[in-house]
Amino acid sequence: MDHSRAPLVDALADYHRVGRYGFTPPGHRQGRGADKRVLDVMGPDAFRSDVLAGPGLDNRLSRNGYLKDAESLMADAVGAEHAFFSTCGSSLSVKAAMMAVAGGQEGGLLVARDSHKSIVAGLIFSGVLPRWIPPRWDADRHFSHPPSPDQVREAWERHPDAAGCLIVSPSPYGTCADLAGIVEVCHERGKPLIVDEAWGAHLPFHPDLPTWAMDVGADVCVVSVHKMGAGFEQGSVFHLQGDLIDPDRLSACADLLMTTSPNVLVYTALDGWRRQMVEQGHDLLDAALKVARRARDQLAEIPGIEVMEEELLGVEASHDLDRLQVLMDVSATGATGYEAADWLREHRNLDMGLIDHRRVLATLSMADDEKTVDTLTQALADWRQQVKPAAPQRISLPSPDDLQLDQVLLPRDAFFGPVEAVPSEQAAGRIAAEQITPYPPGIPVILPGERINEAVVEYLRSGLDAGMNIPDAADSSLHTLRVVK
């Protein structure tokens, strides 16, 4: 296929060239009706390119097929058979994949327990029964790794009637599962594998990056182009191959969830990014990986900062690592990751990609260079100099066993059933009716339908006091928790 083309980009250029005008949404009419104060901040071009998909960018019957053509080019670029664009993020894409595979199936879906909250939302929407696959735990570092093929095999042996399997790889920390091994385990049983590869949109375009799910036979993978690519926020693509999932069913499930007013800016950026990566991706990512090595070497020289790499890899850890994700353990400084991130934002205007009780993460991309890396290194060195040893804020860290809560009700039944709020100190033994999710990375500690225990409540309460962000709790103070009545 001719990857010098970008059908959606070209169509938007033509829209501007002919001076098309629509008596249709959006009501701002390409910025004519927007408040000047807003235009001064956002710029007029954002509004100028915010046009209706059809009739607008295309005609009312989509006769030009701009979107379909752009999706076909995307699929060809990454070696998939089908690609579907989403302007509602990978949150929509992964829900559609779950519904297409397991919707209406009594056997449920094998799901890695280190899944993002969007996957839990999919379980609530669809009523699918989760058959949880526990992650591998590094108890000393309080860190989870993706499940191994053996763990997936054990899950299939326990739940042979499950409709398919869903694995997250890469994780928000950049750690990756053995996807080739997991694909083999699933396909032995004739069952599909969904890979939530939201952090892996760049993986097909450089051989030194971790395995791309489509290359090893995954049936569906979901990517967030805004995370590691050059798309707008909410820009996502889900890719499909093989004959274990009906493409028409997948498309229909996506249509149930998709907005009827897709954002043309998001679509167009996806199309343009595909062309950029086919033409220049290898060189851009090659430069990014060299910049990441510079960052890792420089940051490792700061006393008390451990740049994690080898610690994340191995038989009892992760299969591979995206080295553009620079994960730093700062616990030796006596400070928490929350304190480090807050200082960097307040004093150096830098925001970190992920923060937990002992780590901060710098997510690098092809947009970074020596200047941005040197700025990061200097900022962390400055932070380290001003850290005064003190007793760190106590966070009660549960054991891996305590973190594995029992699922006693379907997430859907617990979420939509009768609920009540109880004091958190009385929540142990009760069945959760809400999800409680430290964010980032957005992996729930408590899910609807799970039986709460004291260790997890104490972990969340002490974490909140130390700076943990829990945005989805009904009571943000965690003085109360919503439980099944």
RODO-2510 file (C-alpha; in nm, 4 decimals, decimal comma):
residues 485
     n   res          X          Y          Z
     1     m     0,0000     0,0000     0,0000
     2     d     0,1089     0,3579    -0,0608
     3     h     0,1993     0,4848     0,2865
     4     s     0,2905     0,8293     0,1588
     5     r    -0,0841     0,8882     0,1595
     6     a    -0,2781     1,0079     0,4638
     7     p    -0,6447     1,0052     0,3564
     8     l    -0,7847     1,1884     0,6574
     9     v    -0,5064     1,4483     0,6592
    10     d    -0,5577     1,5079     0,2872
    11     a    -0,9352     1,5331     0,3288
    12     l    -0,9002     1,7944     0,6036
    13     a    -0,6574     1,9926     0,3890
    14     d    -0,9126     1,9826     0,1075
    15     y    -1,1890     2,0933     0,3462
    16     h    -0,9867     2,4039     0,4268
    17     r    -0,8832     2,4632     0,0632
    18     v    -1,2347     2,4763    -0,0792
    19     g    -1,3673     2,6880     0,2089
    20     r    -1,6435     2,4430     0,3004
    21     y    -1,9048     2,5694     0,5479
    22     g    -2,1539     2,3576     0,7370
    23     f    -2,4925     2,4447     0,8860
    24     t    -2,4190     2,1538     1,1193
    25     p    -2,2402     2,0957     1,4467
    26     p    -1,9973     2,1978     1,5839
    27     g    -2,1698     2,5202     1,6736
    28     h    -1,8523     2,7239     1,6984
    29     r    -1,8258     2,7034     1,3146
    30     q    -1,4505     2,6429     1,2973
    31     g    -1,3874     2,9058     1,5619
    32     r    -1,6099     3,1860     1,4309
    33     g    -1,8291     3,1656     1,7389
    34     a    -1,5599     3,0893     1,9938
    35     d    -1,4751     3,3369     2,2682
    36     k    -1,1628     3,5344     2,1748
    37     r    -1,0207     3,4699     2,5201
    38     v    -1,0435     3,0976     2,4496
    39     l    -0,8935     3,1384     2,1023
    40     d    -0,6027     3,3314     2,2515
    41     v    -0,5206     3,0332     2,4745
    42     m    -0,6005     2,7409     2,2448
    43     g    -0,5166     2,8990     1,9120
    44     p    -0,7556     2,9310     1,6173
    45     d    -0,6282     2,6224     1,4331
    46     a    -0,7674     2,3827     1,6942
    47     f    -1,1184     2,5127     1,6254
    48     r    -1,0565     2,5475     1,2513
    49     s    -0,9891     2,1736     1,2225
    50     d    -1,2746     2,0668     1,4498
    51     v    -1,5237     1,9709     1,1802
    52     l    -1,8056     1,7215     1,1508
    53     a    -1,6978     1,3812     1,0183
    54     g    -2,0000     1,3576     0,7914
    55     p    -2,1548     1,5450     0,6311
    56     g    -1,8443     1,7575     0,6608
    57     l    -1,5067     1,5991     0,6162
    58     d    -1,6819     1,3336     0,4048
    59     n    -2,0285     1,3452     0,2522
    60     r    -2,3381     1,2161     0,4281
    61     l    -2,2899     0,8609     0,2927
    62     s    -1,9120     0,8575     0,3488
    63     r    -1,8714     0,7819    -0,0210
    64     n    -1,5030     0,8812    -0,0191
    65     g    -1,4206     0,6257     0,2487
    66     y    -1,1528     0,8383     0,4132
    67     l    -1,1794     0,6645     0,7502
    68     k    -1,1973     0,3144     0,6064
    69     d    -0,8956     0,3871     0,3863
    70     a    -0,6957     0,5261     0,6792
    71     e    -0,7787     0,2208     0,8907
    72     s    -0,6665    -0,0128     0,6131
    73     l    -0,3360     0,1697     0,5874
    74     m    -0,2902     0,1449     0,9650
    75     a    -0,3527    -0,2297     0,9607
    76     d    -0,1037    -0,2748     0,6777
    77     a     0,1569    -0,0656     0,8600
    78     v     0,1619    -0,2917     1,1660
    79     g     0,0874    -0,6309     1,0110
    80     a    -0,2733    -0,6671     1,1261
    81     e    -0,5676    -0,7764     0,9155
    82     h    -0,8055    -0,5096     1,0438
    83     a    -0,7673    -0,1818     1,2344
    84     f    -1,0402     0,0266     1,3957
    85     f    -0,9934     0,3879     1,5070
    86     s    -1,1404     0,5097     1,8353
    87     t    -1,1743     0,8669     1,9551
    88     c    -1,2745     0,7464     2,3020
    89     g    -0,9369     0,6085     2,4023
    90     s    -0,8272     0,2527     2,4637
    91     s    -1,0859     0,2452     2,7404
    92     l    -1,3480     0,2021     2,4676
    93     s    -1,1359    -0,0269     2,2533
    94     v    -1,0641    -0,2800     2,5251
    95     k    -1,4302    -0,2879     2,6320
    96     a    -1,5338    -0,3609     2,2738
    97     a    -1,2818    -0,6444     2,2500
    98     m    -1,4001    -0,7961     2,5795
    99     m    -1,7632    -0,7830     2,4707
   100     a    -1,6860    -0,9314     2,1295
   101     v    -1,5017    -1,2270     2,2845
   102     a    -1,6951    -1,2976     2,6034
   103     g    -2,0241    -1,1101     2,5865
   104     g    -2,3095    -1,3497     2,6612
   105     q    -2,0697    -1,6360     2,7399
   106     e    -2,1212    -1,8180     3,0711
   107     g    -1,7585    -1,9310     3,1059
   108     g    -1,6292    -1,5802     3,1620
   109     l    -1,2950    -1,4348     3,0551
   110     l    -0,9453    -1,4981     3,1889
   111     v    -0,8205    -1,1560     3,2985
   112     a    -0,4847    -1,0519     3,4427
   113     r    -0,5480    -0,8971     3,7856
   114     d    -0,3026    -0,6131     3,7099
   115     s    -0,5566    -0,4729     3,4627
   116     h    -0,6476    -0,1076     3,4225
   117     k    -0,9738     0,0278     3,5615
   118     s    -1,1127     0,0521     3,2066
   119     i    -1,1119    -0,3279     3,1922
   120     v    -1,3044    -0,3425     3,5181
   121     a    -1,5526    -0,0977     3,3669
   122     g    -1,5891    -0,3402     3,0759
   123     l    -1,6718    -0,6196     3,3190
   124     i    -1,9373    -0,4011     3,4818
   125     f    -2,0931    -0,2964     3,1507
   126     s    -2,0973    -0,6436     2,9989
   127     g    -2,1686    -0,8611     3,3011
   128     v    -1,8762    -1,0848     3,2008
   129     l    -1,7426    -1,3070     3,4796
   130     p    -1,3715    -1,2396     3,5420
   131     r    -1,1484    -1,5412     3,5973
   132     w    -0,8533    -1,3636     3,7546
   133     i    -0,4921    -1,4501     3,6739
   134     p    -0,2718    -1,3238     3,9581
   135     p     0,0378    -1,1223     3,8674
   136     r     0,3851    -1,2249     3,9786
   137     w     0,4796    -1,0325     4,2928
   138     d     0,8121    -0,8915     4,4082
   139     a     0,7129    -0,8656     4,7746
   140     d     1,0318    -0,6842     4,8759
   141     r     0,9751    -0,4016     4,6298
   142     h     0,5949    -0,4174     4,6443
   143     f     0,5862    -0,4486     4,2662
   144     s     0,3817    -0,6685     4,0343
   145     h     0,4963    -0,8268     3,7086
   146     p     0,2757    -0,9563     3,4238
   147     p     0,1606    -1,3196     3,4454
   148     s     0,3762    -1,5918     3,2915
   149     p     0,2618    -1,8463     3,0298
   150     d     0,2566    -2,1116     3,3046
   151     q     0,0171    -1,8986     3,5108
   152     v    -0,2070    -1,8565     3,2070
   153     r    -0,1957    -2,2321     3,1473
   154     e    -0,2965    -2,2949     3,5105
   155     a    -0,5851    -2,0501     3,4697
   156     w    -0,7073    -2,2375     3,1601
   157     e    -0,6905    -2,5646     3,3516
   158     r    -0,9087    -2,4149     3,6269
   159     h    -1,1502    -2,2481     3,3837
   160     p    -1,1514    -2,4396     3,0525
   161     d    -1,4869    -2,2910     2,9518
   162     a    -1,3615    -1,9305     2,9537
   163     a    -1,4191    -1,7559     2,6214
   164     g    -1,0700    -1,6062     2,5942
   165     c    -0,7855    -1,4387     2,7791
   166     l    -0,6898    -1,0746     2,8359
   167     i    -0,3333    -0,9716     2,9258
   168     v    -0,1847    -0,6247     2,9861
   169     s     0,1548    -0,5753     2,8205
   170     p     0,3439    -0,3451     2,8454
   171     s     0,2410    -0,2477     3,1958
   172     p     0,2349     0,1226     3,2868
   173     y     0,5892     0,0669     3,4224
   174     g     0,7114    -0,0607     3,0831
   175     t     0,7385    -0,4273     3,1901
   176     c     0,6231    -0,6844     2,9355
   177     a     0,4759    -1,0342     2,9346
   178     d     0,5980    -1,3312     2,7313
   179     l     0,3306    -1,2786     2,4688
   180     a     0,4589    -1,5481     2,2338
   181     g     0,4303    -1,8062     2,5114
   182     i     0,0868    -1,6857     2,6183
   183     v    -0,0426    -1,6868     2,2587
   184     e     0,0732    -2,0485     2,2254
   185     v    -0,1059    -2,1501     2,5456
   186     c    -0,4324    -1,9856     2,4342
   187     h    -0,4239    -2,1110     2,0777
   188     e    -0,3610    -2,4687     2,1934
   189     r    -0,7185    -2,4469     2,3199
   190     g    -0,8510    -2,2610     2,0175
   191     k    -0,9189    -1,9541     2,2356
   192     p    -0,8351    -1,5923     2,1492
   193     l    -0,5922    -1,3634     2,3291
   194     i    -0,6700    -0,9948     2,3784
   195     v    -0,3668    -0,7801     2,4609
   196     d    -0,4202    -0,4442     2,6278
   197     e    -0,1132    -0,2903     2,4647
   198     a    -0,2155     0,0672     2,5404
   199     w     0,1463     0,1591     2,6202
   200     g     0,2827    -0,0117     2,3076
   201     a     0,1706     0,1808     1,9992
   202     h     0,5368     0,2346     1,9008
   203     l     0,6446    -0,1283     1,9349
   204     p     0,5975    -0,2377     1,5685
   205     f     0,8400     0,0220     1,4425
   206     h     1,1778    -0,0725     1,5950
   207     p     1,3401    -0,4144     1,6503
   208     d     1,5010    -0,3137     1,9825
   209     l     1,1628    -0,2553     2,1436
   210     p     0,9645    -0,5357     2,3117
   211     t     0,7477    -0,7823     2,1217
   212     w     0,4549    -0,6415     1,9231
   213     a     0,1459    -0,8518     1,9928
   214     m     0,0442    -0,8923     1,6290
   215     d     0,3897    -1,0299     1,5404
   216     v     0,3436    -1,3300     1,7708
   217     g    -0,0164    -1,4095     1,6797
   218     a    -0,2319    -1,2232     1,9338
   219     d    -0,5892    -1,2000     1,8099
   220     v    -0,6688    -0,8452     1,9214
   221     c    -0,4435    -0,5770     2,0575
   222     v    -0,5425    -0,2305     2,1716
   223     v    -0,3032     0,0652     2,1557
   224     s    -0,3242     0,4231     2,2803
   225     v    -0,1459     0,6348     2,0223
   226     h    -0,1534     0,9347     2,2550
   227     k     0,0632     0,7508     2,5121
   228     m     0,3764     0,6543     2,3183
   229     g     0,2955     0,7945     1,9749
   230     a     0,2071     1,1359     1,8370
   231     g    -0,1710     1,1307     1,8563
   232     f    -0,4094     1,3481     2,0521
   233     e    -0,5402     1,2365     2,3904
   234     q    -0,8169     0,9760     2,3408
   235     g    -0,6665     0,8525     2,0145
   236     s    -0,6715     0,4715     2,0123
   237     v    -0,6579     0,1873     1,7605
   238     f    -0,7546    -0,1755     1,8050
   239     h    -0,6047    -0,4316     1,5697
   240     l    -0,7444    -0,7712     1,4745
   241     q    -0,6096    -1,0799     1,2988
   242     g    -0,6955    -1,4483     1,2634
   243     d    -1,0309    -1,6238     1,2612
   244     l    -1,1048    -1,6623     1,6336
   245     i    -1,2869    -1,3275     1,6590
   246     d    -1,5521    -1,2128     1,4116
   247     p    -1,4514    -0,8681     1,2797
   248     d    -1,8146    -0,7716     1,2230
   249     r    -1,8997    -0,8589     1,5837
   250     l    -1,6014    -0,6598     1,7101
   251     s    -1,7031    -0,3616     1,4985
   252     a    -2,0623    -0,3876     1,6214
   253     c    -1,9493    -0,3977     1,9856
   254     a    -1,7360    -0,0896     1,9285
   255     d    -2,0315     0,0848     1,7662
   256     l    -2,2387     0,0261     2,0807
   257     l    -1,9848     0,2212     2,2835
   258     m    -1,8510     0,4709     2,0299
   259     t    -1,9625     0,8304     2,0176
   260     t    -2,1748     0,9277     1,7160
   261     s    -1,9757     1,2534     1,7036
   262     p    -1,6149     1,1413     1,6585
   263     n    -1,3489     1,4097     1,6778
   264     v    -1,1891     1,4622     1,3376
   265     l    -0,8744     1,6044     1,4982
   266     v    -0,8201     1,2734     1,6787
   267     y    -0,8847     1,0676     1,3642
   268     t    -0,6557     1,2859     1,1536
   269     a    -0,3695     1,2706     1,4030
   270     l    -0,3905     0,8890     1,4036
   271     d    -0,3670     0,8859     1,0253
   272     g    -0,0746     1,1281     1,0163
   273     w     0,1140     0,9401     1,2859
   274     r     0,0882     0,6149     1,0902
   275     r     0,2459     0,7798     0,7857
   276     q     0,5203     0,9343     0,9991
   277     m     0,6080     0,6014     1,1597
   278     v     0,6163     0,4059     0,8335
   279     e     0,8427     0,6655     0,6740
   280     q     1,0570     0,7764     0,9700
   281     g     0,9680     0,5589     1,2688
   282     h     1,2825     0,3472     1,2831
   283     d     1,5145     0,6479     1,2857
   284     l     1,2993     0,8450     1,5304
   285     l     1,2820     0,5547     1,7748
   286     d     1,6501     0,4760     1,7301
   287     a     1,7283     0,8301     1,8440
   288     a     1,4778     0,8019     2,1295
   289     l     1,6395     0,4818     2,2589
   290     k     1,9816     0,6505     2,2578
   291     v     1,8363     0,9437     2,4502
   292     a     1,6827     0,6990     2,6984
   293     r     2,0213     0,5348     2,7550
   294     r     2,1710     0,8780     2,8241
   295     a     1,8915     0,9460     3,0730
   296     r     1,9421     0,6121     3,2487
   297     d     2,3202     0,6619     3,2759
   298     q     2,2936     1,0167     3,4085
   299     l     2,0133     0,9512     3,6553
   300     a     2,1925     0,6460     3,7954
   301     e     2,4776     0,8738     3,9073
   302     i     2,2508     1,0631     4,1500
   303     p     2,2985     0,9220     4,5019
   304     g     1,9943     0,7401     4,6358
   305     i     1,8238     0,7057     4,2952
   306     e     1,8107     0,3524     4,1560
   307     v     1,7286     0,3378     3,7860
   308     m     1,5492     0,0061     3,7547
   309     e     1,6288    -0,2227     3,4635
   310     e     1,7839    -0,5605     3,5397
   311     e     1,5744    -0,5761     3,8590
   312     l     1,2640    -0,5871     3,6393
   313     l     1,3745    -0,8782     3,4202
   314     g     1,4087    -1,2508     3,4769
   315     v     1,2273    -1,5787     3,5290
   316     e     1,0406    -1,4506     3,8354
   317     a     0,9985    -1,1005     3,6972
   318     s     0,9116    -0,9628     3,3529
   319     h     0,9939    -1,1064     3,0118
   320     d     1,1053    -0,7766     2,8576
   321     l     1,1187    -0,4035     2,9221
   322     d     1,0440    -0,0922     2,7190
   323     r     1,3512     0,1146     2,8018
   324     l     1,1776     0,4373     2,7051
   325     q     1,0028     0,3999     3,0411
   326     v     1,2681     0,5150     3,2897
   327     l     1,1596     0,3894     3,6309
   328     m     1,3447     0,5209     3,9369
   329     d     1,3275     0,3880     4,2921
   330     v     1,3882     0,6818     4,5282
   331     s     1,3258     0,5005     4,8572
   332     a     1,6940     0,5127     4,9554
   333     t     1,6647     0,8916     4,9858
   334     g     1,4136     0,8549     5,2691
   335     a     1,1431     1,0222     5,0593
   336     t     0,8410     0,8807     4,8816
   337     g     0,7751     0,8975     4,5109
   338     y     0,4822     1,1268     4,5889
   339     e     0,7141     1,3785     4,7596
   340     a     0,9631     1,3695     4,4726
   341     a     0,6947     1,4231     4,2090
   342     d     0,5316     1,7077     4,4002
   343     w     0,8670     1,8866     4,4397
   344     l     0,9519     1,8498     4,0694
   345     r     0,6172     1,9959     3,9694
   346     e     0,6284     2,2841     4,2164
   347     h     0,9945     2,3842     4,1797
   348     r     1,0918     2,2742     3,8268
   349     n     0,7568     2,2650     3,6394
   350     l     0,8103     1,8985     3,5502
   351     d     0,5378     1,6341     3,5661
   352     m     0,6242     1,2663     3,6024
   353     g     0,4409     0,9893     3,4199
   354     l     0,3739     0,7617     3,7158
   355     i     0,4246     0,7903     4,0891
   356     d     0,3894     0,5442     4,3742
   357     h     0,5063     0,5163     4,7326
   358     r     0,8726     0,4591     4,6375
   359     r     0,9079     0,5220     4,2634
   360     v     0,8754     0,7876     3,9953
   361     l     0,8621     0,7203     3,6219
   362     a     0,9821     0,9368     3,3360
   363     t     0,8102     0,8346     3,0136
   364     l     1,0341     0,9290     2,7215
   365     s     0,9241     0,9447     2,3596
   366     m     1,0594     1,0239     2,0160
   367     a     0,9992     1,3924     2,1000
   368     d     1,2667     1,3923     2,3709
   369     d     1,6283     1,4880     2,3146
   370     e     1,9460     1,5581     2,5093
   371     k     1,8122     1,8944     2,6260
   372     t     1,4940     1,7532     2,7807
   373     v     1,6871     1,4665     2,9409
   374     d     1,9475     1,7031     3,0851
   375     t     1,6657     1,9160     3,2282
   376     l     1,5194     1,6070     3,3966
   377     t     1,8553     1,4956     3,5326
   378     q     1,9384     1,8385     3,6738
   379     a     1,5954     1,8692     3,8327
   380     l     1,6264     1,5330     4,0076
   381     a     1,9795     1,6178     4,1212
   382     d     1,8477     1,9439     4,2676
   383     w     1,5659     1,7583     4,4413
   384     r     1,8110     1,5066     4,5836
   385     q     2,0290     1,7822     4,7282
   386     q     1,7442     1,9351     4,9247
   387     v     1,6035     1,6066     5,0622
   388     k     1,6574     1,6007     5,4359
   389     p     1,6643     1,2544     5,5951
   390     a     1,3505     1,2056     5,7988
   391     a     1,1244     0,9273     5,9056
   392     p     0,9219     0,8555     5,5918
   393     q     0,5450     0,8619     5,6032
   394     r     0,4414     0,5125     5,7066
   395     i     0,2526     0,3177     5,4437
   396     s     0,1158    -0,0178     5,5533
   397     l     0,2110    -0,2494     5,2667
   398     p     0,0059    -0,5701     5,2457
   399     s     0,1518    -0,9047     5,1516
   400     p     0,0778    -1,0419     4,8032
   401     d    -0,1706    -1,2843     4,9570
   402     d    -0,3576    -1,0006     5,1304
   403     l    -0,3818    -0,8113     4,8024
   404     q    -0,5569    -1,1045     4,6302
   405     l    -0,9145    -1,0385     4,7398
   406     d    -1,1799    -1,3030     4,6850
   407     q    -1,4305    -1,2348     4,4045
   408     v    -1,7663    -1,3354     4,5503
   409     l    -2,0080    -1,1469     4,3219
   410     l    -2,0004    -1,0442     3,9586
   411     p    -1,8615    -0,6883     3,9303
   412     r    -2,1844    -0,5879     3,7520
   413     d    -2,4111    -0,7266     4,0261
   414     a    -2,2117    -0,5639     4,3052
   415     f    -2,1936    -0,2272     4,1299
   416     f    -2,5612    -0,2015     4,0322
   417     g    -2,7120    -0,3765     4,3340
   418     p    -2,8291    -0,2161     4,6602
   419     v    -2,5348    -0,0475     4,8333
   420     e    -2,4557     0,1382     5,1512
   421     a    -2,1642     0,3419     5,2805
   422     v    -1,9949     0,2088     5,5920
   423     p    -1,7030     0,3467     5,7957
   424     s    -1,3836     0,2127     5,6413
   425     e    -1,2782     0,0565     5,9703
   426     q    -1,5954    -0,1554     5,9490
   427     a    -1,5541    -0,2514     5,5819
   428     a    -1,3444    -0,5651     5,6335
   429     g    -1,5502    -0,8699     5,5506
   430     r    -1,7981    -0,6709     5,3396
   431     i    -1,8362    -0,6993     4,9608
   432     a    -1,7166    -0,3924     4,7720
   433     a    -1,9646    -0,2052     4,5531
   434     e    -1,7101     0,0388     4,4063
   435     q    -1,3601     0,0219     4,2690
   436     i    -1,0783     0,1918     4,4573
   437     t    -0,7919     0,2817     4,2296
   438     p    -0,4625     0,4542     4,3095
   439     y    -0,3923     0,6712     4,0054
   440     p    -0,1618     0,6553     3,8238
   441     p    -0,1228     0,3812     3,7126
   442     g    -0,4968     0,3128     3,7443
   443     i    -0,4902    -0,0509     3,8572
   444     p    -0,7716    -0,1052     4,1098
   445     v    -0,6825    -0,2371     4,4538
   446     i    -1,0487    -0,3124     4,5316
   447     l    -1,3029    -0,4184     4,2681
   448     p    -1,6819    -0,4383     4,2890
   449     g    -1,7738    -0,7860     4,4054
   450     e    -1,4528    -0,8491     4,6002
   451     r    -1,4510    -0,9147     4,9740
   452     i    -1,2560    -0,6397     5,1498
   453     n    -0,9946    -0,7197     5,4135
   454     e    -0,8307    -0,5100     5,6842
   455     a    -0,4849    -0,5146     5,5253
   456     v    -0,6066    -0,3510     5,2047
   457     v    -0,8087    -0,0871     5,3911
   458     e    -0,5053     0,0037     5,6029
   459     y    -0,2858     0,0169     5,2908
   460     l    -0,5217     0,2590     5,1172
   461     r    -0,5795     0,4787     5,4228
   462     s    -0,2077     0,5036     5,5014
   463     g    -0,1264     0,5585     5,1338
   464     l    -0,3792     0,8399     5,1128
   465     d    -0,2159     1,0078     5,4133
   466     a     0,1243     0,9771     5,2410
   467     g     0,0075     1,1361     4,9142
   468     m    -0,1577     0,8567     4,7157
   469     n    -0,4220     0,9779     4,4696
   470     i    -0,7501     0,7812     4,4716
   471     p    -0,9815     0,9771     4,2409
   472     d    -1,2632     0,7267     4,1846
   473     a    -1,3718     0,6624     4,5439
   474     a    -1,7179     0,7952     4,6290
   475     d    -1,5647     0,9301     4,9515
   476     s    -1,2275     1,0760     4,8524
   477     s    -1,1182     1,0782     5,2167
   478     l    -1,1839     0,7016     5,2445
   479     h    -1,3570     0,7575     5,5748
   480     t    -1,6331     0,5449     5,4241
   481     l    -1,6488     0,2757     5,1560
   482     r    -1,9439     0,1693     4,9414
   483     v    -2,0346    -0,1943     5,0009
   484     v    -2,3141    -0,4287     4,9001
   485     k    -2,6110    -0,3768     5,1293
***
